[in-house]
Amino acid sequence: MRVIERGGWSAAWLAVLSAGLLAQTPASPPAAASRTPQPTFRVRVDLVSLDVIPRDDKGNFVSDLTKGDFKVYEDGVIQDITSMTMSHGGHVTNLLTPPASSAPEGILLPVTRPVDNTSGRIFVFLVDDLHLQFQNTPRIRDLFKKIGDALVHDGDMFGIISTGTSAISVQMTYDKHRFDEAIDELAGNELSPDDIIKTTEGGQGPTEVRWRAHVAFSTVNSLLESLEKVHNRRKALVYLSDGYDFNPFQDARLGVMDPTSPFLENTMSRDINASVAGPNPQPNRSRQVLQQKQVAQFGDTELANELGALTREANRANVTIYTIDPRGVVAGVADVDQTIDPQQLQDYVTKSQSSLRLLAEDTGGIAVVNQNTLDVALKRIDAETSDYYILAFYSNNPDTTARRRRIDVQVNRSGRKIEVWSRKEYVLKTEPAADAPPTIPSARPR
C-alpha cells in the first residue's frame, strides 16, 4: 500500500533504492499575512495491496481462482479489485491489467531481467549483527548459507543489509554470487550478559542496550518505507536476530540478586544486596534501587510499542516478516566465562524470543525460534513466498478519517472449502500539515 507521507532519514543503501520513486511535492502557495495558518492533517490511500494465500482442506494452494471468486471488504465495505496477480510455483501471471503506478524500471527494479520466467519475489535479508552473538558466528554463517540455498532461486531479487560492524550492504540484485560473498563478511557483535550488567545505566535502563535496539529499528523502518513503493510483488523481510529486551538482567545490574546466589560477583555485591533487602536496609540505597526498578518496569511496554510501530509499517508496505533466531534451542545455561544467574538468563531469552514472535506473527510471517533444525521452517517460507495472489484496490471507505482499517478477504467457490490467509488490518499515516514548518531529519546516532 502506498501512502502520502512525511519524508525522513534513510541510509545511503536505502536512498539508492528510493531515489526517484516519489515525485517532488510542489510547494504550497504563501499564506496571507493577516491569516494565522491552522495546521490540518489528512490521510489518503493511493493503492492498497494484499498478499492472499488460499488453501484447500488438504493444505494445497488453490491456483484456479478468478477475480469473481474473491470478495475484499474494508471496514465492512466491499472493494473493487483493480489488480490481480498470481504466482504459482514461482511463475507470475498478471490476471488483470496492473495499475499505472507500478515502480519504474531502472530505479528500484533493474531495467532487464536475467531470465524469462521469474518468481516475482523480493527478499530483503536483515542481518542484525548488533544482536547476534560473536561466538555463534560460524553457526550464523552456516545458517545464512542454508537460507540462501533454500530461499533464493533464479529470478528472485534480493538485497542484504546489516545493522552493525559486519557492514554488509548488497543492493537489490538477481546475482546469487553476491549472497555468497556476504556470508564471509558476517560476524556477530552482540553484548554479552556481563557486558550488559556492567554497561552505563541511564534514566531508562542500560543506554547501550537501547541505542543498539534503536539502530536496528531505524534500519528496519527505512527498509519498509522503501519497500512500500513497490507493488505487484511478494515482499518478504527475512530478519536474523537474537531479539530484544529493554530491561535485561535487572537484578544483577542493580546488585539486588538473592544473597545466596553463587553468581554474585564479589563480597561487595553481597553487602549491597544485604543492605537493601536485609532487616535493616539503607534508606538511600533502597530508594535508589526502587526508583530504578520503577523506571525500568516500563521497558517492556516501550519495547512492545516500538515493535508495534514496525509491524504497522510492515502492514502498510504489505511486507511479511520472517524472524530467525540463530541461537537455536537455548538451554538456559550461560557460557563458562559468563557470571549470570540461570533464571535471569532464561528470562532474557524468553523476552527476546517474544519480540521476534511479535514482529513475525503481526505481519503474517513465522518466527523460527528455539529450533535447531530449520529445514521445515525454510521450506514453509519458500512455499508461502512462491504461491500467492496479490490483490489491489483503491479504497472507497466512506470514513476517510479512519486511520485503522480492517480487512476481510473471502473466497466464494461453491462446493469447496477454502481457507484464506491475508493481513487483517492496516493503519494509515497522517500527512503533515500543509502550512506546518518543515522538519529537519535527525541524524543517525553515532
Secondary structure, 3 states (H helix, E strand, C coil): CEECCCCCCCCHHHHHHHCCCCCCCCCCCCCCCCCCCCCCCCCCEEEEEEEEEEECCCCCECCCCCHHHEEEEECCEECCEEEEEEEECCEEEECCCCCCCCCCECCCECCCCCCCCCCCEEEEEEECHHHCCHHHHHHHHHHHHHHHHHHCCCCCEEEEEECCCCCCEEEEECCHHHHHHHHHHCCCCCCCHHHHHHCCEECCEEHHHHHHHHHHHHHHHHHHHHHCCCCCCEEEEEEECCCCCCCCCHHHHHCCCCCCCCCCCCHHHHHHHHHHHCCCCCHHHHHHHHHHHHHHCCHHHHHHHHHHHHHHHHHHCCEEEEEECCCCCCCCCCCCCCCCCHHHHHHHHHHHHHHHHHHHHCCCCCEECCCCCCHHHHHHHHHHCCCEEEEEECCCCCCCCCCEEEEEEEECCCCCCCEEECCCEEECCCCCCCCCCCCCCCCCCC
